[in-house]
Amino acid sequence: MKQNKIQYKIFLILLVFAVQSCTGNFEDINRNPYEVTKDEMKRDGYNVGASLIALQGVVVPLETNYHQLQVGLAGMEFAGYTASEHDWTAKFSTYNPPANWNLVGFNDAISRIFPPYFEIQTLTDDPVALALATLFKVAAMHQVTDTYGPIPYAKIGILGGLTAPYDSQEAVYTKMLEELDEVIDVLTLNRSLVAFNGKYDNVYLGAVEKWVKYANSLKLRMAIRLSYVKPDLARQVAEQAVGHEIGVITSIADNALLKNITQNPIEQQVVSYSDMDAGADIVSYMNGYDDPRRAVYFTESSSGGYAGLRGGTDYNQKICIEDRSSSCIYSLPKIGVTDPLMWMNAAEVAFLKAEGAWRGWNMGGTAKELYEQGITLSFQQHGLAAAANNYITSTATPAAYVDPMGVAANNFGPYSTVQIKWNDAGDFEENLERIITQKWIAIFPLGNEAWAEFRRTGYPKLAPVVLNKSGGAVPVGAFAKRLAFSSREYTENGDNVRAAIGLLGGPDNMGTKLWWDKKN
């Protein structure tokens, strides 16, 4: 990165000066340039900390309206996690969103991520702060590229504003993986440091070694995403992440959770906005599996048990809008006002390794071992460790869905017969479906990640939307592959967005596949 090279040259000049003025101090002369002194950690602490907090708030959007239109009404519904009972006739889930909905996950994301990122560049030369800023930028922007495809990224400049040429998604991934390697190197050198107090780090309270594990885990997630488009590179990057001296997240104690929040955006969408019911897909899978995590994830319906709403419907009646505190005919996501916002958990990482192992990569265990580890970690996370063994050996299958409102057109399936218990004799697709299905359940409510993995693998098998209003952009019975670029881009960054359509390789609509979406 040009900015980093400039900073590094400045550092070398300062280092030469230090050598000339205090050559008797061997320890100072030989200090690694990426290590941080206590005095450096204090420098510009407040302003740097405020910018880091701002960046943490966009990895998974903390602000409710931002989360709603980037995740809640998009990724979570596309992934089968939730559905909306609002009577809107234009929305993401029916593939005809209003034009202004597309700009939030694109323009708002970029305008929230890059200003604090560049602000940190001007405030400090502290390598740990700079590395964390880059890590948060990558963690947030990889969701943007996985939603839209080509995006402005490497060419966004501190003096050039936020209108910039687009990079292909391949170029974005290449750049992000390079940045993650730089971040991991810097943080590993400072692994024993407590970089910031909890005031400036609401995830790991400044524990740098935990940030190394998260960075490696994010690298592993992105490597797996490349499994069909760049399989050799995917294996190389995944094995680097898992084989790193500090490694990836393996314990629920290292789950990446944004804490110390006053308003969980998902809770507000469920209760205050009345935007979210439990999705028919995930509830049907969990009902069939008799999954004890249902009681953690969802409220019971008024008819008893758990019932989801099928996605892509237009309801003219508001079934449970007026009083979300009482029992509703559809289950609701069960999330408290101050509950932490999950970025990544140990269960996801175990399932990522399980898939890698199933592909023949060196992931430190067999696919079966890592798959069962993922289930166990998820059950531990939700206080259900004692129930994990029975679940792992279950031969149950997903349940069919019957709409509790009695709308027969909404009924389906089941679309899958995949069992929980690992099948040593199973073919590649059978056990891949098993891995992805259990990961999908375990990472709830990470809607954007679940949607990306559904597009990459075709799993879990989901019900098509009831009403497809895409006008043919998304074939009937098929699923949304991306979001279209925002109308603001066409008016404010027109030449660049039109050039980006060439990088996209198809029309700018919800039916065009992303670069890594190469599985037949």
VOPA-900200 format. One line per field, with one value per residue (C-alpha): chain; x, y, z; residue in three letters. Coordinates in steps of 0.2 Angstrom, whole numbers. Layout:
BEGIN
tido	(A / ...)
east	(X / ...)
north	(Y / ...)
up	(Z / ...)
doza	(ALA / ...)
This chain:
BEGIN
tido	(A / A / A / A / A / A / A / A / A / A / A / A / A / A / A / A / A / A / A / A / A / A / A / A / A / A / A / A / A / A / A / A / A / A / A / A / A / A / A / A / A / A / A / A / A / A / A / A / A / A / A / A / A / A / A / A / A / A / A / A / A / A / A / A / A / A / A / A / A / A / A / A / A / A / A / A / A / A / A / A / A / A / A / A / A / A / A / A / A / A / A / A / A / A / A / A / A / A / A / A / A / A / A / A / A / A / A / A / A / A / A / A / A / A / A / A / A / A / A / A / A / A / A / A / A / A / A / A / A / A / A / A / A / A / A / A / A / A / A / A / A / A / A / A / A / A / A / A / A / A / A / A / A / A / A / A / A / A / A / A / A / A / A / A / A / A / A / A / A / A / A / A / A / A / A / A / A / A / A / A / A / A / A / A / A / A / A / A / A / A / A / A / A / A / A / A / A / A / A / A / A / A / A / A / A / A / A / A / A / A / A / A / A / A / A / A / A / A / A / A / A / A / A / A / A / A / A / A / A / A / A / A / A / A / A / A / A / A / A / A / A / A / A / A / A / A / A / A / A / A / A / A / A / A / A / A / A / A / A / A / A / A / A / A / A / A / A / A / A / A / A / A / A / A / A / A / A / A / A / A / A / A / A / A / A / A / A / A / A / A / A / A / A / A / A / A / A / A / A / A / A / A / A / A / A / A / A / A / A / A / A / A / A / A / A / A / A / A / A / A / A / A / A / A / A / A / A / A / A / A / A / A / A / A / A / A / A / A / A / A / A / A / A / A / A / A / A / A / A / A / A / A / A / A / A / A / A / A / A / A / A / A / A / A / A / A / A / A / A / A / A / A / A / A / A / A / A / A / A / A / A / A / A / A / A / A / A / A / A / A / A / A / A / A / A / A / A / A / A / A / A / A / A / A / A / A / A / A / A / A / A / A / A / A / A / A / A / A / A / A / A / A / A / A / A / A / A / A / A / A / A / A / A / A / A / A / A / A / A / A / A / A / A / A / A / A / A / A / A / A / A / A / A / A / A / A / A / A / A / A / A / A / A / A / A / A / A / A / A / A / A / A / A / A / A / A / A / A / A / A / A / A / A / A / A / A / A / A / A / A / A / A / A / A / A / A / A / A / A / A / A / A / A / A / A / A / A / A / A / A / A / A / A / A / A / A / A / A / A / A)
east	(0 / 7 / 1 / 10 / 26 / 26 / 24 / 38 / 50 / 46 / 49 / 66 / 71 / 66 / 76 / 92 / 90 / 88 / 103 / 114 / 108 / 109 / 120 / 124 / 106 / 107 / 90 / 82 / 93 / 88 / 69 / 58 / 51 / 33 / 34 / 26 / 33 / 22 / 24 / 19 / 3 / -2 / 0 / -16 / -25 / -42 / -44 / -37 / -48 / -64 / -60 / -57 / -73 / -82 / -74 / -80 / -97 / -98 / -90 / -108 / -118 / -122 / -134 / -151 / -156 / -139 / -141 / -159 / -155 / -138 / -142 / -159 / -170 / -157 / -144 / -155 / -170 / -160 / -152 / -168 / -165 / -180 / -195 / -205 / -224 / -225 / -236 / -223 / -225 / -207 / -193 / -177 / -186 / -197 / -182 / -189 / -182 / -185 / -170 / -165 / -163 / -148 / -138 / -137 / -126 / -115 / -114 / -117 / -105 / -91 / -94 / -95 / -79 / -66 / -67 / -62 / -50 / -41 / -43 / -32 / -19 / -17 / -18 / -4 / 10 / 6 / 8 / -5 / -18 / -15 / -16 / -32 / -40 / -35 / -42 / -59 / -59 / -57 / -69 / -83 / -79 / -78 / -96 / -99 / -90 / -99 / -115 / -112 / -96 / -84 / -83 / -72 / -58 / -39 / -42 / -52 / -40 / -39 / -39 / -50 / -66 / -77 / -80 / -67 / -64 / -70 / -59 / -65 / -70 / -54 / -43 / -53 / -50 / -32 / -29 / -38 / -28 / -12 / -19 / -23 / -6 / 2 / -10 / -6 / 12 / 11 / -1 / 9 / 25 / 15 / 5 / 8 / 2 / -14 / -16 / -31 / -42 / -60 / -65 / -58 / -60 / -78 / -73 / -57 / -53 / -36 / -30 / -19 / -16 / -35 / -35 / -22 / -34 / -48 / -38 / -32 / -51 / -56 / -43 / -49 / -67 / -61 / -50 / -65 / -75 / -62 / -64 / -73 / -65 / -47 / -45 / -26 / -25 / -39 / -30 / -14 / -22 / -32 / -17 / -8 / -21 / -24 / -5 / 0 / 9 / -5 / -18 / -37 / -52 / -54 / -63 / -79 / -69 / -62 / -78 / -78 / -93 / -96 / -101 / -105 / -119 / -135 / -146 / -144 / -150 / -158 / -169 / -175 / -180 / -189 / -198 / -199 / -199 / -209 / -198 / -193 / -201 / -192 / -189 / -198 / -182 / -172 / -186 / -191 / -173 / -172 / -189 / -185 / -169 / -177 / -164 / -163 / -155 / -173 / -177 / -161 / -164 / -183 / -199 / -213 / -228 / -245 / -250 / -235 / -219 / -209 / -216 / -208 / -214 / -210 / -199 / -205 / -223 / -235 / -246 / -260 / -264 / -251 / -251 / -241 / -236 / -245 / -239 / -223 / -222 / -236 / -236 / -237 / -242 / -225 / -209 / -198 / -179 / -175 / -162 / -161 / -158 / -140 / -135 / -118 / -117 / -108 / -95 / -88 / -89 / -78 / -91 / -90 / -71 / -72 / -84 / -73 / -59 / -71 / -74 / -56 / -52 / -66 / -57 / -41 / -33 / -22 / -33 / -27 / -40 / -52 / -67 / -78 / -68 / -69 / -88 / -92 / -81 / -91 / -108 / -100 / -94 / -111 / -119 / -106 / -109 / -127 / -126 / -131 / -115 / -124 / -135 / -122 / -118 / -136 / -137 / -121 / -127 / -145 / -152 / -166 / -170 / -178 / -197 / -209 / -216 / -235 / -240 / -249 / -260 / -267 / -260 / -257 / -247 / -234 / -231 / -216 / -204 / -194 / -182 / -168 / -166 / -149 / -146 / -135 / -124 / -108 / -108 / -91 / -98 / -106 / -101 / -93 / -109 / -118 / -106 / -103 / -122 / -120 / -106 / -114 / -131 / -124 / -113 / -129 / -138 / -123 / -119 / -136 / -139 / -125 / -136 / -124 / -111 / -125 / -131 / -114 / -111 / -128 / -123 / -106 / -112 / -131 / -133 / -143 / -157 / -170 / -187 / -189 / -198 / -217 / -217 / -203 / -205 / -189 / -196 / -186 / -169 / -170 / -177 / -193 / -187 / -170 / -162 / -154 / -136 / -132 / -139 / -138 / -127 / -136 / -144 / -133 / -118 / -126 / -128 / -113 / -100 / -107 / -92 / -85 / -100 / -104 / -86 / -89 / -103 / -90 / -80 / -96 / -98 / -117 / -131 / -132 / -147 / -150 / -148 / -130 / -117 / -102 / -84 / -82 / -100 / -93 / -101 / -112)
north	(0 / 17 / 25 / 11 / 13 / 32 / 28 / 15 / 27 / 40 / 27 / 23 / 41 / 43 / 26 / 33 / 49 / 38 / 28 / 43 / 51 / 36 / 23 / 17 / 10 / -7 / -12 / 3 / 2 / -17 / -15 / -22 / -8 / -15 / -17 / -3 / 5 / 11 / 29 / 26 / 17 / 33 / 44 / 51 / 37 / 46 / 51 / 34 / 25 / 34 / 30 / 11 / 11 / 18 / 5 / -9 / -2 / -6 / -24 / -30 / -14 / -8 / 6 / -1 / 7 / 3 / -15 / -16 / -13 / -21 / -37 / -38 / -36 / -43 / -56 / -63 / -66 / -72 / -85 / -91 / -85 / -72 / -66 / -50 / -49 / -31 / -28 / -19 / -24 / -19 / -27 / -37 / -54 / -52 / -47 / -29 / -18 / 1 / 10 / 18 / 2 / -3 / 12 / 8 / -7 / 1 / 20 / 21 / 7 / 15 / 32 / 24 / 13 / 24 / 41 / 33 / 22 / 36 / 47 / 34 / 35 / 54 / 52 / 39 / 29 / 16 / -1 / -10 / 4 / 4 / -15 / -15 / -2 / -12 / -28 / -19 / -11 / -29 / -37 / -24 / -22 / -41 / -41 / -27 / -35 / -52 / -42 / -32 / -39 / -26 / -11 / 4 / -2 / 0 / 16 / 25 / 39 / 50 / 66 / 60 / 57 / 42 / 42 / 30 / 17 / 0 / -15 / -32 / -44 / -54 / -39 / -34 / -52 / -52 / -35 / -40 / -56 / -46 / -34 / -48 / -55 / -38 / -36 / -54 / -51 / -34 / -41 / -57 / -47 / -38 / -53 / -51 / -33 / -26 / -12 / -3 / -4 / -9 / 9 / 7 / -11 / -18 / -35 / -42 / -27 / -24 / -42 / -43 / -61 / -64 / -52 / -62 / -77 / -67 / -61 / -79 / -85 / -71 / -76 / -94 / -89 / -79 / -94 / -106 / -93 / -96 / -115 / -116 / -101 / -103 / -120 / -120 / -103 / -107 / -122 / -112 / -98 / -109 / -120 / -104 / -97 / -114 / -117 / -100 / -100 / -92 / -100 / -97 / -96 / -113 / -109 / -100 / -89 / -81 / -79 / -62 / -53 / -34 / -30 / -15 / -10 / -1 / -6 / -22 / -18 / -35 / -33 / -16 / -23 / -37 / -27 / -9 / -10 / -27 / -31 / -49 / -65 / -82 / -89 / -105 / -113 / -112 / -117 / -131 / -138 / -136 / -143 / -159 / -161 / -157 / -145 / -138 / -122 / -117 / -111 / -100 / -93 / -90 / -87 / -100 / -97 / -94 / -112 / -119 / -125 / -115 / -109 / -98 / -87 / -91 / -78 / -68 / -66 / -50 / -51 / -38 / -41 / -37 / -52 / -48 / -30 / -21 / -30 / -39 / -43 / -55 / -73 / -72 / -85 / -84 / -87 / -71 / -70 / -70 / -57 / -45 / -26 / -27 / -44 / -44 / -43 / -58 / -56 / -74 / -89 / -104 / -116 / -107 / -109 / -127 / -130 / -120 / -132 / -147 / -142 / -139 / -156 / -164 / -156 / -164 / -149 / -150 / -143 / -151 / -165 / -176 / -169 / -179 / -173 / -155 / -156 / -164 / -151 / -137 / -144 / -146 / -128 / -121 / -131 / -125 / -107 / -108 / -117 / -134 / -144 / -159 / -161 / -161 / -179 / -185 / -172 / -177 / -195 / -191 / -198 / -185 / -175 / -158 / -156 / -151 / -133 / -130 / -112 / -109 / -96 / -110 / -102 / -118 / -110 / -106 / -124 / -134 / -148 / -154 / -149 / -159 / -176 / -173 / -181 / -174 / -189 / -190 / -203 / -210 / -218 / -203 / -194 / -177 / -168 / -177 / -172 / -155 / -152 / -159 / -147 / -131 / -135 / -136 / -121 / -112 / -116 / -112 / -95 / -88 / -73 / -69 / -67 / -60 / -74 / -87 / -80 / -80 / -98 / -103 / -95 / -103 / -121 / -122 / -127 / -128 / -132 / -118 / -114 / -102 / -86 / -86 / -71 / -67 / -49 / -48 / -47 / -61 / -55 / -70 / -85 / -92 / -105 / -98 / -86 / -69 / -69 / -51 / -33 / -21 / -5 / 10 / 23 / 36 / 28 / 30 / 49 / 53 / 40 / 36 / 32 / 21 / 11 / 8 / 2 / -10 / -19 / -25 / -32 / -40 / -50 / -49 / -36 / -26 / -35 / -48 / -63 / -61 / -72 / -65 / -70 / -84 / -91 / -105 / -121 / -129)
up	(0 / -5 / 12 / 22 / 11 / 15 / 33 / 33 / 24 / 38 / 51 / 43 / 44 / 62 / 66 / 58 / 68 / 84 / 80 / 77 / 93 / 105 / 98 / 115 / 118 / 110 / 114 / 106 / 90 / 88 / 92 / 78 / 69 / 71 / 89 / 100 / 115 / 130 / 125 / 108 / 114 / 123 / 108 / 101 / 111 / 111 / 93 / 87 / 99 / 93 / 75 / 79 / 88 / 73 / 62 / 74 / 72 / 53 / 52 / 56 / 56 / 73 / 68 / 65 / 49 / 41 / 47 / 41 / 23 / 22 / 32 / 40 / 25 / 13 / 19 / 33 / 22 / 7 / 19 / 25 / 43 / 43 / 33 / 34 / 37 / 31 / 17 / 6 / -12 / -16 / -6 / -7 / -3 / -19 / -30 / -33 / -20 / -21 / -29 / -13 / -4 / -14 / -10 / 9 / 8 / -5 / -3 / 15 / 18 / 9 / 17 / 34 / 32 / 23 / 32 / 50 / 41 / 33 / 49 / 58 / 45 / 48 / 67 / 72 / 66 / 79 / 69 / 80 / 78 / 59 / 57 / 67 / 56 / 41 / 48 / 52 / 34 / 26 / 38 / 33 / 15 / 11 / 14 / 2 / -12 / -8 / -10 / -26 / -34 / -41 / -30 / -27 / -16 / -19 / -28 / -15 / -10 / 5 / -5 / -20 / -11 / -12 / -30 / -38 / -51 / -47 / -45 / -51 / -37 / -40 / -38 / -22 / -15 / -20 / -11 / 4 / 7 / 5 / 18 / 30 / 28 / 33 / 47 / 54 / 53 / 63 / 76 / 78 / 82 / 95 / 101 / 120 / 120 / 127 / 114 / 120 / 135 / 133 / 130 / 113 / 109 / 112 / 105 / 113 / 125 / 116 / 117 / 102 / 101 / 100 / 85 / 76 / 78 / 71 / 56 / 52 / 54 / 42 / 30 / 31 / 28 / 12 / 6 / 7 / -4 / -18 / -18 / -34 / -44 / -37 / -29 / -28 / -21 / -9 / -2 / 0 / 9 / 20 / 25 / 29 / 41 / 50 / 51 / 57 / 74 / 83 / 72 / 71 / 83 / 91 / 108 / 111 / 123 / 107 / 98 / 90 / 98 / 98 / 116 / 127 / 115 / 120 / 106 / 96 / 79 / 76 / 92 / 86 / 69 / 78 / 91 / 87 / 68 / 67 / 52 / 56 / 59 / 60 / 43 / 38 / 31 / 47 / 58 / 47 / 47 / 66 / 69 / 59 / 69 / 86 / 88 / 106 / 100 / 94 / 112 / 111 / 94 / 93 / 103 / 103 / 92 / 99 / 93 / 103 / 96 / 83 / 66 / 53 / 39 / 21 / 12 / -2 / 2 / 2 / 17 / 17 / 36 / 49 / 59 / 74 / 71 / 85 / 100 / 98 / 116 / 116 / 108 / 89 / 76 / 69 / 80 / 82 / 83 / 101 / 103 / 118 / 118 / 124 / 117 / 109 / 90 / 83 / 69 / 69 / 81 / 84 / 77 / 60 / 60 / 64 / 49 / 38 / 42 / 40 / 23 / 19 / 26 / 16 / 0 / 5 / 13 / 29 / 42 / 57 / 58 / 48 / 41 / 52 / 68 / 63 / 58 / 75 / 84 / 75 / 82 / 99 / 99 / 94 / 108 / 120 / 115 / 119 / 135 / 128 / 129 / 137 / 122 / 109 / 108 / 105 / 91 / 83 / 81 / 76 / 59 / 59 / 43 / 40 / 42 / 29 / 31 / 34 / 35 / 52 / 43 / 32 / 16 / 6 / -7 / 6 / 11 / 5 / 6 / 14 / 0 / 9 / 17 / 24 / 41 / 55 / 58 / 48 / 34 / 31 / 15 / 9 / -8 / -8 / -11 / 3 / 17 / 10 / 12 / 29 / 34 / 26 / 33 / 51 / 49 / 43 / 59 / 70 / 63 / 65 / 63 / 52 / 37 / 24 / 27 / 26 / 10 / 2 / 7 / 0 / -16 / -17 / -13 / -16 / 3 / 13 / 1 / 3 / -3 / -18 / -14 / -16 / -27 / -39 / -45 / -54 / -71 / -77 / -70 / -57 / -66 / -57 / -44 / -43 / -30 / -29 / -33 / -29 / -27 / -41 / -40 / -32 / -43 / -34 / -42 / -59 / -56 / -46 / -52 / -69 / -79 / -66 / -62 / -81 / -83 / -68 / -77 / -89 / -74 / -67 / -83 / -84 / -82 / -67 / -59 / -45 / -56 / -61 / -52 / -43 / -48 / -35 / -39 / -51 / -44 / -57)
doza	(MET / LYS / GLN / ASN / LYS / ILE / GLN / TYR / LYS / ILE / PHE / LEU / ILE / LEU / LEU / VAL / PHE / ALA / VAL / GLN / SER / CYS / THR / GLY / ASN / PHE / GLU / ASP / ILE / ASN / ARG / ASN / PRO / TYR / GLU / VAL / THR / LYS / ASP / GLU / MET / LYS / ARG / ASP / GLY / TYR / ASN / VAL / GLY / ALA / SER / LEU / ILE / ALA / LEU / GLN / GLY / VAL / VAL / VAL / PRO / LEU / GLU / THR / ASN / TYR / HIS / GLN / LEU / GLN / VAL / GLY / LEU / ALA / GLY / MET / GLU / PHE / ALA / GLY / TYR / THR / ALA / SER / GLU / HIS / ASP / TRP / THR / ALA / LYS / PHE / SER / THR / TYR / ASN / PRO / PRO / ALA / ASN / TRP / ASN / LEU / VAL / GLY / PHE / ASN / ASP / ALA / ILE / SER / ARG / ILE / PHE / PRO / PRO / TYR / PHE / GLU / ILE / GLN / THR / LEU / THR / ASP / ASP / PRO / VAL / ALA / LEU / ALA / LEU / ALA / THR / LEU / PHE / LYS / VAL / ALA / ALA / MET / HIS / GLN / VAL / THR / ASP / THR / TYR / GLY / PRO / ILE / PRO / TYR / ALA / LYS / ILE / GLY / ILE / LEU / GLY / GLY / LEU / THR / ALA / PRO / TYR / ASP / SER / GLN / GLU / ALA / VAL / TYR / THR / LYS / MET / LEU / GLU / GLU / LEU / ASP / GLU / VAL / ILE / ASP / VAL / LEU / THR / LEU / ASN / ARG / SER / LEU / VAL / ALA / PHE / ASN / GLY / LYS / TYR / ASP / ASN / VAL / TYR / LEU / GLY / ALA / VAL / GLU / LYS / TRP / VAL / LYS / TYR / ALA / ASN / SER / LEU / LYS / LEU / ARG / MET / ALA / ILE / ARG / LEU / SER / TYR / VAL / LYS / PRO / ASP / LEU / ALA / ARG / GLN / VAL / ALA / GLU / GLN / ALA / VAL / GLY / HIS / GLU / ILE / GLY / VAL / ILE / THR / SER / ILE / ALA / ASP / ASN / ALA / LEU / LEU / LYS / ASN / ILE / THR / GLN / ASN / PRO / ILE / GLU / GLN / GLN / VAL / VAL / SER / TYR / SER / ASP / MET / ASP / ALA / GLY / ALA / ASP / ILE / VAL / SER / TYR / MET / ASN / GLY / TYR / ASP / ASP / PRO / ARG / ARG / ALA / VAL / TYR / PHE / THR / GLU / SER / SER / SER / GLY / GLY / TYR / ALA / GLY / LEU / ARG / GLY / GLY / THR / ASP / TYR / ASN / GLN / LYS / ILE / CYS / ILE / GLU / ASP / ARG / SER / SER / SER / CYS / ILE / TYR / SER / LEU / PRO / LYS / ILE / GLY / VAL / THR / ASP / PRO / LEU / MET / TRP / MET / ASN / ALA / ALA / GLU / VAL / ALA / PHE / LEU / LYS / ALA / GLU / GLY / ALA / TRP / ARG / GLY / TRP / ASN / MET / GLY / GLY / THR / ALA / LYS / GLU / LEU / TYR / GLU / GLN / GLY / ILE / THR / LEU / SER / PHE / GLN / GLN / HIS / GLY / LEU / ALA / ALA / ALA / ALA / ASN / ASN / TYR / ILE / THR / SER / THR / ALA / THR / PRO / ALA / ALA / TYR / VAL / ASP / PRO / MET / GLY / VAL / ALA / ALA / ASN / ASN / PHE / GLY / PRO / TYR / SER / THR / VAL / GLN / ILE / LYS / TRP / ASN / ASP / ALA / GLY / ASP / PHE / GLU / GLU / ASN / LEU / GLU / ARG / ILE / ILE / THR / GLN / LYS / TRP / ILE / ALA / ILE / PHE / PRO / LEU / GLY / ASN / GLU / ALA / TRP / ALA / GLU / PHE / ARG / ARG / THR / GLY / TYR / PRO / LYS / LEU / ALA / PRO / VAL / VAL / LEU / ASN / LYS / SER / GLY / GLY / ALA / VAL / PRO / VAL / GLY / ALA / PHE / ALA / LYS / ARG / LEU / ALA / PHE / SER / SER / ARG / GLU / TYR / THR / GLU / ASN / GLY / ASP / ASN / VAL / ARG / ALA / ALA / ILE / GLY / LEU / LEU / GLY / GLY / PRO / ASP / ASN / MET / GLY / THR / LYS / LEU / TRP / TRP / ASP / LYS / LYS / ASN)
